[in-house]
Amino acid sequence: MKALSSSMDLKGYSKLFRSLGKDERLFPTHVSLFSGLFIFWQRSGYQRPFKISRSGLMATSRIASTATYQKCIKELRDFGYILYLPSYHPTKASTVDWPENWKVNDSESHVGNNISM
């Protein structure tokens, strides 16, 4: 596990977050879940990857339906916004990380399925 190494991680996260608003495939629930993931990342001390719990993330993101949570987290993974490794175990946390190429310099970067930064 690696800790936050520089402001480039936060800068990369910010650019990734801004791309959410431009992605027509996403709904407010996706943005809420992504914001919840940031809170869990912050609480972990910016460790990468970081652990999440479905119940905690649903409460933080204000998502009431397990089906909606599962759909949104899988779509965030499929669209390239997160790397998600579910545990499928009731007492073990799942793992999330941010894509490696989110760390952008001044040049344009792409994440997932042609998501332009």
N, C-alpha and C positions, 0 to 999 in steps of 0.2 A: 504494500500500500504506500502510495506517495502522497505527501502533503502538498498544499498549495506552494508552488515554487516562486511565483512572481505575480505581478499584477496582470501578466499576459493571460493567466487563467480566468480572471474576472473579466478582462476585456473580451476574451473569446466567448465567455458565457453571455456577456451583454450583446454581442453581435448575433449569437445563436438565438437569444431571446427576441431580438428585433426581427429576426427572420420569421418567427412565429406569426407575427401580424401580417406578413405578406403572403403566407401560405393559405390558399383558399380551401385546402383540404381540412383545415383545423377549425375547431369550434371553441367557444369560451371554456368548455370543460377541459380541453387539452391544455389551454393556457393556465388554467387554475392548477391542474395537475403538475405542469412544468414548474410553476411557482412553488408548489409544495415540495417538489424535488429539490429546488434550490434551498429551501428551509432545512430539509434533511441534510443536505450537503454542508450547509453552514454549521448545523449542530454537530456534525461529525468532525469539525475542525478543518473543513475543506480537504478531507482525505479522498483520494481517488484510488479505487472505487469506494463507494460508501454503501452502507446497509440501509434498507427501508423495510417497514412493515406495512402491509396492506391497510390494516385498520388505522394506524397512525397517519398514513398518507391520505386516506379517504377523509379522515376528520380534518386534517390541515387544509385539504383542497376543497372541503365542503361538498364532497361527492357522496350521495346517499346509497347509490346502487352499486353492488359488486360487479354486475354485468357492465355498467358504464365504465367503472374503473378499469376492468380488464380490457375492454375495447380500447380505451384511450391510451393506456400504457403500452399496449401492443402496437397501436398505430404510431405512437411517438418513436418506438423502437423501429418499426418498419419504415418510417419516413426518414430515419437517420438522425433524429434529435438526441436519442439516448442509446446507450448500450445496456440492455436489461437482461439479467440472468435470474429467472425465478427459481426459488428454492423448492417449491412444491412440498414443503414440510411445514406443518402447523406451528412449530416452535422455532424454526430457523428463518432468519431474515433473508430476503432477496437482496441482490446486489445490483447497483446502478453505477454507470460511469458515463462520462461525456465523451463524444467522439474525439479521437486523437487529432483530427485535422481542424478542430475548432479554434486552435491557436493560430490566429491570423496575424500576419505582419501588416504592412500597409497595402499589400497586394490583395486582390479579391480571392476568396476561398469558397469552396463548395462543400456542402455536407449532405449526406444521404442522397436522396433522389433528386438531384439537380436543384437543391435549395441554395440559392445564391445569397451570399452574405453581403 
